[in-house]
Each structure stands twice: as C-alpha cells, then as structure tokens.
Amino acid sequence: MDSQVDGLSGLRKRLWNYGRVPLLIVSDSDSSTTVFNALSNPRDDSNPHARPLSTASHSERAEEVLKAFARKQVEAGVFARDHLASYRDSRRVDRSLLKNLRYFRQRHGRESLRRASAIDDLVGGTLIVSYLVDRQVLDARHLYELTGTQDFNSLLMGGVSSTLRLFEGLAQKFNGDVFGAMPDAIMALDDEDLQAAAALLRGDDLATGQTSLWPYDFSIVPPDLVSSVYEQLLEDKRASEATHYTPKFLVNLVLDELLPLDSDDMPRIVDLACGSGAFITEAFRRLVYRQSRVSSTLGYNQLTEVLQKHIFGIDINKPAARATVFGLYLSLLEQVDPPTIWDSVVLPQLIGKNVVVADAFDDHALSGETFDIVVSNPPWVSKITGPAQRFLKEKDRHIGDKQLAQAFVWLATEMLKPGGSLGLVMPAKAMLHNRSKPNLAFRAAAFKELEFRTVVDLSALRKNIFAHAIAPTAVVVARRPDSRKEDNSRRADRSILHVAPHNRTLNVAIDGLVIAPEEIRAVSSLAAIHRPDIWKVLLWGSVRDLELIDKLRLEHPTLESVVAENNWAMGQGFKDAPRSRQKDASELRGLPELDSSLIDPLHVSSLPTKVFDRPTLHRHSPALYRGPMVLIRRTMPRGRLTAAFYENDVVYSSDATGIAGATEDSYFLKAITAVLVSSLAQYWHFLTAASWGVERDSVDPNELRTMPIAKPDEHQMRVLEEIFSTPAPFEDLAEDIDNVVFDMYKLDDMDRERVLQGVVQGVRRFQANARAVPTVDDATIGNYRSVLASRLSASLPDLVINTSHYFETGYSMVSVHFSPESRQAGLTEQPSSIDLGRFTDSLASNARTTAVIAQPAGFFIDGDSVYIVKTLDRDRWSYNAALDDADRIFSALAFEA
C-alpha cells in the first residue's frame, strides 16, 4: 500500500508540474475510483480544493463516477460546472511560480534600475540552470567540476562567489546570450538575493516564508510554460508599451492556421514583437517535428541550423529579447539527448542575428528582408513611435487613432513574401469594431489588400484572455496575394471564416478555446469591406439580426436626420476645460444645473438644486439647454441606456447628451425618450455600438445619432402620454413601453421576439459573471420547441409536427417527428423510444489541435424523425437557435442532405 501511495503521490506531483492535464482518475484493484483535480497542488493542506473531486468504493458507484467524468461529459463542461470552485481556485504550477517570481522581483529589484535588470537576468539564468539540472544535463559531477559544489541549491545558498563561479563556467562552456550576461548581473547583487532565488526555485512561498513540500520539477514543467511565466513577470516593466503575454492556446490557434504539423515545408518565420518568444519557440518545435518526419534522427547541428535559418524575432525591449532567447534555448535543448549535451552543445549566439533588439519599424539587421510567415502580438497602444511614423509616411499607409497595432499590420504586409501569410493577435476594437472614419479607412484598406482567411473575435471573453487587460482580443489570419500568379478578379468576394466564442464553464479547467458550432460562420470579404458593423452584430447576434437592422435602417430616418429636419439642437453638455478658449455664458447663469446621476428612465429622479453660475464655458451652444428636451445619460446604470424627458430649461455637463426642441414638439421628444429606454434601443445599440458588448457599458454620443426613429401616430402618442403620467417604477412600465415602441416600428411577432431575446442573450450575457454560464431549463427548452415547431409548420404545412425533449447529464436532445396523419401536433414531455447515449457517443471530437475544444452538437435524421443534441448551455437553445435549427432541418429534408 505504501508503494502504491508513493506511486500515486509521484504521479500527482508530475501532473501538477506539467500543468496541462485537468483530471486524474485512479481506479484500484479493490474497485474503488478516485478523481482528482490534477492542476491543484495536492500538498497544499490549506486549500480544500486539493482534495479529491469524487470518490467511490463499490463497483456500481465507481462506474457512476467514471461515467460522470467520461470524455463526452468533460467536453460538455459538466465536470467543470460541478467543480467550478476547485478549478477557479486551483493553485496551479504556473500561478504558484508567477506569484513567487513577481514577489521576488518586487522585493529584490526595486532599489534601482541596475538591480532590477540584474534580477531579471538572474531569474532567466537560474531557471535555465534548473531545467538543465532537473534533466540531468548538469549532474553533480559537472557542478563539482565547475564550482567544487555538487548541488545547485547549495551553490545559490553560498551566495555571490559560488554562484559567480558557476555562471562563469557555464558561459565558457555553453556560450550563448543568457549565460554571457550572468556574471555582470551577479556582481550587482548580494548573497541575500541569491539565497532568495534558491528558495524560489525550491518552491518555498517567498511572501510567507513557508517551506515547500512540493518543489518544482523542471524536467516536467513545460519549457513554454516557464517562458510564458517569465514573460508575465516582465509585464510590469513593459506596461508602458501596452504589451501582454500571449497565452499558449492563442499561440497554437495562430500556428495551427499558419504552420500545421502535417506539412513538410520549412518556411522562414519572424515575430515582429516577440516578447518572451511564445510564437517562435513553438514555431521552432513545429519545424523540428516537420524535419524529423524527413530525417528520423536530428543531430544538434541540424537543430541549430533549423533555428538559425528559419526562426527570427524583433522586440524593442532588451529583457523581452533575452526572454525569447531563453525560451529558444530551452526548446533547443529539449530536442537533445541529455547525456550528450554537456559534451557536444555550444549554444548559438542569437541576439543581434536571429533576435534583434530594436523598434521593428527602424533600420535593423532584419530590415528589408521578407518572410514566409509573420506572427505577432503587437503593442496595444494609441501612440506611434518616430520610426513607425516614418514607415507609414514612406509607404503611404494610414491607420486610425494612432493605433500602433494597426501599423504592425502594414509592417507585417511589407515583410511578407508574395503568397506569404500573417497571424496577429490584435486589439479587437481597433481591428474590427471602432467606426471612426480613420479606423474604417484602415479596415477597408486592409481587407482589400490582404486575403483574410480567419477572424476570431474574442471580445466576449475579454476578461478571460489577458488577466490584466480588459481590452478585447481578436486573432486575424491573412495572406498576401501573389499578383504575379493570381487573378485579382477571382479574389473579389472571398469567404472569411468568422469565429465568435463566448464564455463556457469548461474554460476554467482547460487552457484552450471552447467553441460551439453555432459560433462559426462565413463572412463575405465584400461585406467585411463595405459593412462596418458586421463583426459587432455577429459577435452577439446572427444573420437574422443583420436583416432586422437593415430593415430598421431602410424604413426609418436616423435620429440625426430627425434632429436636423426639426431644427432641434443635439450635443453633449458643457466640458470643464479652463485652459481652452472660453465663451461668454452669462445667458445661462441662474439656470438650474442638473447632475447626470439624476437622469432615470423617462424622468429625472428629483429636481436640480444647484444653480449654474459660471461666467464662461468652452464651446457651448445655448440652445442645448432650452426645454423641452431629452437628456441621455452617458453612463449606463444597470447596464442599459437611460434617457429622461425634461420640460424646462436646465444646464448639464458632458456626462449627458441633450436633444432640445420646440414646445410644440414635446410629444415627439417624449416618443424619442420612450424609444431610447425601450428594448429596441438596447438591442440596436448593443449590436451596433463599438464599445458596448466589446469593452464596456458605453454608447458614444455620436452613435446615438444612428438610431432609426419612428414617429408615433395619435393613438400611440396617447398611450405614451399615459405611460409618462403614470407614477410607477420603470420596471413596471417597461413592457408597455416596449409594446408601443414595437407598434411604432411596425414589428411583427417574430421581430419583437428577436429584439427581446437579443437583449436577454446579448446584454445580460455581456454583464454576467465570466464564470457563470446558465444552463437550459424546461421553460427555455419548451420555448425552443415551440418556435422550432412553428417555423417548421410554416415551411411544411402538409405535415403534422410533434416535438419532445430529453435530458441526460450534460446534454439535451430535442426530437422532431413528422407525420402526414391528421392528428393534433403536441409538445410531449418524453420521447417514446430514444437512446440519447447512442447519439452522444457519436459526438466524439476529432479535433487535430490543442487550441480548440469543440462543444459537441449533433443533428441526426432517422426515418420520419430528426434529433438535435447539444450541451446544456442556455444560449444554444435560444430563439435564434430554434430558427437556425428549423432552417437546417428543412434544408436537410428538402435536399436530402
């Protein structure tokens, strides 16, 4: 038994150090089964989540446990939902290492820039030595030859003198860019720093001083995980450059598109902002794998040739460049048999040749070269460097709002060979959603010049991708056309793969992108060029939402047009700008001044008590402050647009936007107020505004002007007057407001339901906790079945349609039965004869990537019946999903697909 315990303990230790396997299921000979969270440190007694997730001692119960953690249940996210707290609070190896590294850097490197730089070098050098020691490349004999001490921990505990001997010997032995900088770094430190580094590498908790019972094993910890942790450590130093480390799954997502394993090509690859080298270290591994398919044994010289001829990177930050070299060295040594490294390996010099420290837009060793593949996670900052400005001017390229990431798109294009491909991790708003004129011009030019293949909009996951950056992310993959070989007319309207994933519970347990089939669409390249809002609408909606938005635009004038036609005034209130040119504001003095926080839906919550008494204002229009008016609050309390009708003159700040008109137009201004607080306006702006649903709860004042406005008839106006005069909370009036607004816009039942469901499925999901993914219930599945049956009945009037649904752990199945018999259609609660397990077993994923986990879905035709199987996530059984599934069924039956 003791040996069995030690064996399990050792396995759990190895899995924790590996940091990539979420589950460990152990079955013993006595028919007991135990399930562990393999990401959590099992020796952390203070963490209740280190305990088993489930255990059973009898064979029947053990079989139930195994079923609960079967592959189909894991892919459906069941185990992650049931054990959410365990995975959310896991003390994973990367979190533990990063926490200690960050504390070590802040505690020992804060006194001066020189010490901070030395600490960064020490971290990189000691990590790579730990890797060599744990892999038995540096054994006790080698350490003794270099230093007279047989143990790395003892060397560090010995302080500066013993550690200096080690790194001087390693620099002479291995050469390379990491060890070469170490002697100078160590001389800038003291014994206490090196002893703290020893504690860090042992796995001690530096903040508390608690000794580790479960040390790091760098023979198991993946080198790319160490590199990414090191890059996150450098984030504090690189914050001013708006750079963020690239998660492993994003690296794989890009490289699966550009550098799949099942090819023999050996392209030249460059990362224009390489950070810790996440992209190019993984690219190197993939090229080595490709080469190994051709040559079964690769010697060290062949490996270094692959590295030096095919892998390149640029970064303006020297510590980041060193981190890249550190990662490349680890990846290189990973490919070499450990016993041979000491006798045969001299690490190549990479800095200045393969890894260049420079502004990517400036003149440097790689300037003027072209590559087969360009990758990058460029800086997300609205600030253009001098070299970038010169590049844009020289190449006659244009960007929006000084977005440096957009300049990197053009640099990548210039550095690509004709026919080459790029993969970039971009700020989603700058790449897809910002609709200022300069941004629109950039986007149109990019989609015209480049052949975009894939756009992955991760805006809905903005809180999940980068821990310290709420800015949303997009991944774009494109190809530079070869005009010498290709006919441009054939590329006129290409299809772009568009993926817009949303939060899934499984995300907390795995490092990957969880995608439902419904989140994958094809977008016309012409639409990408000429329809600026397409990415935003498809982020939270569907093609049907595009159609409804087009219908509203076609049938009604914009708010901006209505304001102009009626000679109203519209704009933001005054801004505090004391240093700017001022205008006389005496005509406004003595008027009440309204705080925007008093603006509630329909009315202001109380009369203003403050009196405006400023003698001057910067750029103001007196007409904006003359009642009657609509006041629109800039902030969005409770996550919704808020507007109030106000009858009298009042002054307000730029925290509100006003629409001021004539007294005789009060009825129309009230109608506009009702429209703005209705579900229709929430739906419209959520699907069209650049920030709301992407970055924050916000609608730009200029975006308010785009709302289509319908004019009420006399009956509708009487209803609105009654609503405005009713002293009731807005929540009690919301349904009545929606009904009269829907009548004003002449929306049919289907469009009304689409709007209401759009608010539920879009706005509320955007506001929801990133970890909380609601599951479907009987009411939701009943609505789905009703819509599905209604839609099919309209398309197939000669058939009687019956539906039913059935739940199994992690999945729901809806069956649709067609019959020509004249019996009443019904919504039966249980299917008569369905083997759901047979269907779910057939949903096994055949994905060839570790970057994406496909949420299972099935569509089966069996005689006169159709079966739809999906996971329990509520959004997969929505109103739009029912319409889409009905169309899919109709197409399958009509065309026997």
N, C-alpha and C positions, 0 to 999 in steps of 0.2 A: 504493500500500500504506500509506504514512504516513497519508493521509487516512482510509483505512479503519480503521487502528488508532485514530486520534483519534476517529473516529465511534463505535467500539465502546467506547473508554475513556469518552467522554462519556455514552454510554447507560448504562454500568455505574455511573457516578457518579450519574446521575439516579435510577436504580433503588435504589441504596444510600440516597440521601437520602429517597426515597419510603418505604422500609422496609416495604412490604406485599407485595411480589412475591417468592416464594421461588426461582423458577427463571428463568434466561435461557438460551435455546437459540439458538445462532448457526449458521446454515448459509451457507457461502460458495459462490461460483461454481465453485470447484475441487472441489466435492462433499465438502468437509470439514465436520465438525459438531463444535461445542464446546458443552459445557454448564457453566454457572456457577451457583454459589450467589449469587443476587442480593442476599441480605441481608448478606453479609460484605463488609467494606471491602476493595476489590481492591488498594488501595495499601499495605496493611499487610504489609510484607515479612516481619515476624516471625511472621506467622500462616500456617501451611501450608494452612489451610482456605480461604484467599483464592484458591488455585489452582483450575484447572478441575476439576469433578467427573468429567468424562468428555470424551474427545476421540477423533475418528476421521478418517482422511484419505482413505479409499476409500469409494466409494458403497455397497458392500454392508455394510461395517462401520458407516458413518454411518446407514444405515437401521436397523440393530440398535439403535444409540444412541437414535435418535428413538423407536423402539418402547418402549425402556426408560423413557422419560420421557413417554410418551403419557398422555392425561388419565386413562384408567382405571387406569394404574399409579400415577399420582400420588395419585388418590383412594384407592387401596388401600394407600397408605403405603409402597410398595416403595422409591421413591427416598429417602424419609426414613429407612427402615431401613438401606438400603445406605450412606447418607452421614450416619449419625447424628452422628458426631463433628463433622462440618463444621457442621451446624446447631446442635448443642448449644453449640459454642464460637464461634459467629459473633460478630464484633464489629459488631453491628448499630448503626444510627444512633441508636436510642433508648437503647441501653445505653451507647454512647460519650458521648452528650450527658448522660445521667443521671450517669455516673461523673464527668465533668468538673464538672457543676453541684454535685454533692454535695461534691467536693473543694473547689471554690471557696467554697461556703457555710461549710464547716467551717474552712477556712484563714483566711477573712477576716471571718467573722461571729461568732467565738466569744468575743471580748473583752467584749461587753456586749449586753444585750437591744436597746439602741438600734441598735448596729451590725448586729446580726442582722436586725432589721426593715428597716434600710436596704438591706442586701444583698439581701433578698427582693424589695424594691421595685425595686432595680437590675436584678435578673435579669428580672423581668417587663417592665420598661420597655425594656431593651436587646433582649430577644427580639422584642418587637413592632416596634421600630425596624428590627431586622434583617429582619423579614418585609417591612416597607414598603420598605426599601432594595432587597432582592433582587427584589421585584416591580416595581421602577422607579416606585413611588409617590413615594418620596423620591429624586430623582435628584441628580446633582452640582450642578445649578443651584439646587435647593431648599435643599440643605445649605449651599451658599455664601451664599444669601440670609439664612439663619438664623444662621450662625456664622462666615462668612468662610473656611471649610474645606470642600473638596469631597468628602471621604471619611470615612465613619463610623468606620472603624478609626483613622484619624489623629485624629479628634475624641477618641476614648477614650484613645488614647495621649498626647494632650495634657493629660490629667488633669482636675481638677475644673473649672477655669474654662471650658474649651471645651465640656465635656460639659454643664455647667450652662446655658450659652447655648443649646445645642440643645434641651434639655428645657423650658426656659422658653418658647422659641419654639413648640415643639410643643404645650405646654399651652394657649398662647394661640390657636394655630391650630385645633387639633382639639377642645379642651375635653376632657371625659371624665375618668374616675376614675383611670386608670392614670397618665397624664402629669401630672395635677394634683398627685400626691403625690411626683413625682420631684425637684423642686428641694430640698425639705427632706431627702430621702434622700441626695442627692448631697453636700449640705453636711455630712452626718455621716460622710462617707468621705474617703479621701485619694487622691492620684494613683496610688499603687501598686494600690489596689483597682480603679480604672478601667482601668488597663493590664492587670491580670489578666483583667478582663471582656473586653477586646479579644482577648486570647489565647484565652479560652474560645470566643468567637464565631468565631474563625478555625479552631477545631478542634484547636488545639495540645493535647498531653497535659500538663495542668497539673501532675500529680504528678511527671513525669519531665523536663518542660521541652522535650520533643521537638516540633519544629515540624511542623505538619500539612502533608502533601502532598495532602490530600483534604478541603478545608474543607466546612463545612455550606453547603447551598444552601437558604435558607428560602423560596425561591419554589417549591421542590419538596417539602420536608418538610411533611407534612400538618399543618394547624393543630391538629387534635385530638391528634396525636401530641406536639406541643410542649406542649400543655396538660396532657396526662397525665404527661409527664416532669416538668413543673413541679409537679404535684400530688404525685408521688412524692418530689420534693425536700422538700416540706413535711411528708412523713410523719413525719420525725424530730421535728418540732415538735409534731405532732398525735398522737404516740404515746400520750400520757396520755389522749386521748379515744377511743382504740381505733378510729381511722378508717383506712381503707385506700383507695387509689385504685381506681377501677373500670376494669378492662381494657376495651378497645374492643369486643371481641366480646360481653361481657356487656351493655354499653350497647345494642348492636344487637339482642341477644337479647330484651331487655325491650321496646325500642321497636318491633321487628318485630311484637310482640304488640299493643302499645297504639297505635302510630302508623305503620301500614303506609303505604307510598308511594302505593298505588293507592286513594286516597280524597281527597275534596275538602273534608272537614270541617276547621275551623280551631279546635281546642279550646284552652282555657287550661290551661297545664301548670305545675306547681310541683314543685321538688325540695326536700324538707324538710331535707336535709343535703348541700348541693350540692358541697362540696369544690372541685375545680377546674372544676366545671360540665360534667362529661363528658356527663351526661344532657341537660341543657337546651341545650347548644351543638349537639348532634346533633339534638335536637328542633327547634331553630330551623332547621337546614338542611332538615329534612324538611318543615316548614311552608312554607319558601320554595319548595321543589320543588312542593308542592301548589298554592301560589298561582301559580306560573309556568305550571301547566297551564291555569289560567283566564285569566291575563294573560301574554302572550308576553314582554313587557318589563316588568321591575320597576325602578322608579326608587329612588333612595336613600331618599326619603321613605316610599315604600311598604314598603321593607325595615325601616326603623326602626319603622314602625307595627306590623308583624308582631312585631318584637322586644318593643316596649314594651307591647303589648296582650295578648300570648299567652305570654310566657316569664317565669318567676319562680323565684327561689331563696332559700333561707334557710340560713345557716350561722353557728354561734356563733364561728367563728374568722375574724378580720378578714383575715389573709393569704389564707385559702382563698377568702373572698368576692372579694378582689381578683383571685385566680387565675381565678375564674368570669368576672368582668368582662373580664379579659384574653382568655379563650377566646371570649367572646361578641363582643368587638371584632374578633378575628381572623376569626371566622365571618361577621360583617357585612361586613368589608372584602373578604373572599373573593368576595362576590357582586357587587362593584362594579368597573366597568372601571377599571383602574389609572390611565390618564391623567386621568380625571375626579375622582379622589379629592382631589387637592391643592386643586382649585378649588371643590369642591362639598360636601365632607364636614365636618360638625361632629359629633363622636361624642356620643351622648346620655349624660346623667348617669343611671347605673343604680343605684349604691349608695344604699340608703335607699328606693328606689322598687321596682325590679324585683328587686334583690339586697339582701336585708336581713341585717344583722349582728345576730343575736340568738339566744337559746335558742328553738328552734322552738315550745316549749310556753308561752313567755312572751307577754306583750302586745307586739305589734309592728305594723308597717304592713300586714301581710297577715293579721293575726288576724281571725277572723270571716268571712273570705272563703271561698268554695268554688270548686273547680276541676273541670274535666272529667277531668283525668289527674293523678295524684300518683305521683311516682317518688322513689326514694331508695336510697342505700346507707348506712343509718344507723350510728351508732357501735355497735360490738360490745363492750359493757362492762356488767358487773354493778354498776352504780352509777346511781342515779336522782337527777337534779337536783331542786332545790326546785320550779321551775316544773312539771317533769314530775309530781312527787308531787301538786301541787295540781290539775293537769289530771286525773289518774287519780281522785282523790277526787271532784272536781266531776262528772265524767262517770260515776262508779261503774264504772270499768274495772279489771280485775285482770290482773296479769302474774306470771310465775314468776321467783323468784330475782333480783329487781331487774334483770331484763334490759331495758336501755333500748331495744334494738331492738324488743322486743315493745310497748313504749309507743308507738313510732313507728307500729306497725300501727294502733293505735287512733287516733292523731292523724291518720294518713292517711285513715282511715274518716270521721272527723269533718269533714275538709276536702274530702271528695269530694261533688260533687253527686249526688243520687239518679240511678242509672244510669251514674255515672262509674266509672272503672277505676284501679286502682293496680298498680304494678310495683315490687317491692322486692328488693334483694339482702340476704339475711339470713344470720345465723349458723345453719347447718343444725341444729346440736344444739338450740338454743333454739327453733327454728321447728318442727322435725319429730321429734327423737329423744329429748329429755330427758323422762323419765317420772316426775318428782316430781309430787306432787299439784297444786301451783300451776301447773306447766307444762302438765299435762294439762288443767286447767280453762281456761287461756288458749287452748290449741289447740282445744278443743271449742267454746268461745265464738266464736273467730274463724271456724272452718269452718261454724258455724251462721249467723252474721250475714252473712258475705260469701259471694259466689258465686265460689268459686275456679275458675279456668279451667285454669291450668297450674302445675305444681310441677316444677321442675328441681333435682334433688338432686345437687350436685357434690361430695359427700363423698368419693367415690373419687378425686377429682382434687385433694384438699386441698393437696398440695404443688406443684401446678401453677398455681393461680389467682392467689394473692397470695404474692409472693416471701417476704415477711417475716411471714406469718401462717399457722400450721399449722391454725388453726381452720377447719373445713369450711364450705362455702358452699352456700346454696340460693337459687334465684330463684323468687319466687311472683308470680303474676299473678291478680288477682281483681277482681270487680265489685261495687259497692254496689247491691243491688237497689233498684228504684223501687217501693215498696209502693203507690204511687198507681195504678200501671199494671199491676202484675203480681200473679198469683195465687200466693201462697206455697206452696200445695199442689202446684203444678206444678214447684216447685223442690226438692221434698222429697228427691229422690235424683238428683242431677246426676252427670254424668261428668266427672272431672278428668283432664286429660292429665298423665301422670307420666313423666318422663324421668330416667334414672339413668345417665349416661355414665361410661365407665371409661377408663383410660389407653390411648391409641393412639399408635403411633410417629409418626404424622403430626403430632401435637401439637407436636413440637419445631420444625417447619418453618413452621407457619402460626399466625396469630392467629385462632383460631376454635374452635368446639366440635365435636369429631368424635363423631358419634353413629351407632351401629349400630341397625338396625331393631328388633332384639330388646330394645333398651334403652328402648323406648317402650311404655307400657301405659296402660290406662284404669283409674282407681280410682273407686269409688263414693264420693260425698260422705258417705253414711251411714257407710261403712267408715272414712273419714277422721276422723269424729267419734267413733265408738264403738270403733274398733280401734287403740289407740295404737301397736302395733308394726308396723303395715302398711308404713310408709315404710322402716323398717330392714330388714325381710325382703325387700322388693322392691329395695332398694339392691343386695344381693348375691345374692338368690335369685329365685324365681319363684312363681307362684300355687301350684304343686305343693308348694313349701316351706311356704307358708301352711297348706295342707291337712295336711301331716305335723305341723307344730307344733300345730295344733288337735287332731289325733288324740292326740298325746302328752299334751296338757293334759287331754283328756277322759278318758283311760284311767288316769292315774296321779296320785296326790296330789303336791303340791309338797313340796320339802324343808322348807319352813317348817311345813307340816302334819305331816310325819313327825316333826320335832323336837318339836312340841307334843304329839303323840299319845303319844310315848315318854318324855315328861318329861325330855328332854335339854336341855342348855344350848348356845346358839349365839350367837356375837358376836365382835367384834374384841377383840384383846388390849389391854393397857393403853396409855394415851397419856401422853406427857410433858406435863403441864400443871401446873407448880409453882405458878402463880398462882391456880389454881382450887381450889375446896374439896376437901380431901383426906379420905380414909377410912383407917382403920387397916388395914394389910396385913401385920401380924405373922404371920398364919397361913400366909402364902406364903413367908416368909423361910426361906432354907435350901434351897428347891427349885431344881432346875437351871433356868437361863434359856436358852431356845433362840433363836438368831438365825435370822430367817426365810430367810436365804440358804442354810441347811442343808436346807430343805424341797425334796426332789426328788420326782418322780413315784413314788408308792407308799410310799417310805420316806424318812426323813431320812438325809442323806449321812454324818453322823457324830454321835456322842452329844455333847450340850452340855457344855461345860467350865466355863462361867460359872455362878456361884451368885447367885440373886436375894437382895438384901439391903436393899431399900428398906423403910423403916418405914411409909410411907403411899403411897397411889395415888389418883388422881382417878377416881371412878366405875368400880369393878371388881366383877366377880362371881366369887367364889372357885370356884364350880362349873365355870367355863370352863377351869380349869387342872388338873382332876382327870381322869386317864386312866381308861379308854381314850378316844381322841379322834381326830378327823380334823383335820388342820391344812392350811389352804388359803393358799397364798402370794398376797400382794396383787399383786406384780409378776408378769410373765408371761415367764419366761426362754424363749428360743427361740420366743416368740410363741404359747405355749399355756398353758392353765390347769394349775396344778401343785398337787397335793394328796398328803399322806402320812398313813398310819395310824401313830399313836404310842400305845403301850400304857400308859405310865407318866405320873405327874403331871409337869407342866412349865409354866413361866411363859413367856409370849411377848408381844411388843409388838403394836401395832395394824397392823404390817406383815403380820400373819397373821390369819385368821379361824378360829376353832375351833368344832368340834361335839363336845361331851363327853357321853358316855353311861355307862350301867352296864356292868359287866364282862360280864354275860350278853348284852349287845348288841354285843359285839365283832365278831361275824360280819357284822352288818348295817352297822356302821360301816366295815368293810373293803369291803363291797359298794359303799357310797356313795363311798368313796375311788376304787374302780375306775371307777365311773360318771363321777366328776369328771375323771379323767385320760383318759377314752375319747374317741374321735372324736365320739361322740354329744353329749357335753357341750361339746366345742369347737364343734360345729355349732350346738347350741341357743343358747349364749351369744353366738356370733358373729352370729347372726341376730336376737337379741332384746336384747342389751345396748346401752345408749345410747352408750357411748364406743368399745367395741371395733369396729373396722371403720369408724368415723366419724372419730375424733380420735386415739386412742392405744390401745396394747395394755393394756386395763384392763377389769375387771368389778367393778362396785360391790358391796360386801358384801351389800347388800340385794337385788341382782339374783341373787346365788347362791341365795337362798331360793325363787326362782321355778322352779328346775329340777324337772321331774317326776321322781319317784323310784319305780322298780320294785323290788319285793322279790324276792330270789333264792329259787329252790327249793333242795332239798337237793343235787341234782346240781350245779347252778350254783355253790353255795357251796363244794362240794368242789373244783371247778375253780379257783375264786378262791383258796382256801387254798393250792392247789398253786402258783399263779402267785406269790402273796405269799412263798412259801418258796423260790422259785427264785432263786439268786444270779446274775442276769443283768442286763445293761443294759436299761433300759426299752424302748429301740428294738427289742430282740429279743422283748419280751413284748407289744408294742403290738397286734399282730394278734390274739393270743389274748385279750387284754382286750376288744378290740372285739367279737370273736365271742361271748364270754359275755355281754357287756352287750347286744348285739343280741338274744340269746336271752332275756334277762330282760325286754326290752321287746316281745318277740314281733314283731319287724320282719321283713317278708318281704324277698325278694331285691331287689325294686325300691327299697324304702325304705332298705335297707342301702347300696345303691349310691348313692342320693341323698345320704345322710349323708357317705359317703367322698368323693364328688365335690364336695359342698358345702365340705368342708374344703380340698380342692385348689383349687377355683375361687374360693373366698372368702378364707379365711385366708391362703393363700400369695400370692394376688394382692395382698392388702392390704399384706403385708410386702415385696413385691417392689420393686425399684428402679422409681421412677416412669417412667424412660425405657425400661425393658426390658419389651417386650411379646412373650411367647413365641409362636412360630408353630407351626402344626399339623404333626405328623409322621405317618408311616404308621401307627404304633400307635394314635394318637389317632383318626385318621380311620377306622381299622379298627374300633375300639370304637364310634364313632358309627354306622357302617354296621350293625354287629351289633345295636345297640339299636334302630335305625330299622327294620330288617327284622323283628325280634322283635315290636315293637309293631304293625307293620302286619299281620303274620301273625295276631296275636291278633284284630285287628279285621276282617280279610278272610281267614277260614280256607279259603275255596274257591279262593284264588288262590295260585299259586307266585310267589315274590318273589325276584328277583335284583338285587343291587346291585353297583356298580363305582364307582371314583373316578379322577379325573384331575387332575393339577396343571398349571397354567400360571403363568408369572411373576405373582405377586401374588394368585392365585386358586386355589381348589379347586372341583371340581364332583363331586357325587355323583349318579349316575343310578340310578333305581329302575325296574325293568321288571316288569310284571305279566303273568302268563300262566296260563290255565286248564289248561295241559297238565300232566300228572303227571310232570314231570321234577324232579330234585333242585334245590332252590334253592342258590345258591352265592354266594360273595364273590369274583367275578372281579377281577383286578387292573387290567385295562384295558378301557374301553368298546369296543364293536365299531365304532361309527360315530358319533362325536361331534365337532361343531365348536364347541369351547369359545369360540373367538374370536367366533363369531356371538352367543353368549349374553352374553359380557362386553361386547361392543359395544352391546348393548341396555340396559345398566345405566346409561347416561348420566344424570347428575343434572340435574333441572330445578329445583333449589332457587332460591328468589327472595330469598335472604338471604345476607349475607356472614358472619353469625354462626355458621352451622351448616354443617358438611361432612358429608354423609351417606355412611357407609360402604356401598359397593354390596352389594346382595344380589338374587338372582333366584330365582324359582320358576316353572318352565315345565312345561306339560303338552303332550306331543306324542304323540298316539295312546295306546298302551299304556305309555308311559314318562313319568316325571316327572324333571325335572332341577333340582337345587338348587345354586346358585352363590353363593359367599361369598368374602370375603377370607380370608387365611391365619391371622388371629389365632386362637389356640388356643381361647379361650373361646367362639368362635362355633361350634365343633364339639364342644361338651361333651355330657355325658349329658342334661342338661335340654334342650339344643338339639335333640338327636335326638328326644326325646319330643314337643317342641313341633312339630317339622317333621313327624313322623309324624301328629300330630293334624291338621295343616294339610293334608297330603296326603289323609287320609281324608275330611275335610270337603269338599275340592275334588272328589273322586271321587263322594262320596255325593250332593252337592247340585249337581254340575256347575258349581261356582263357578269 
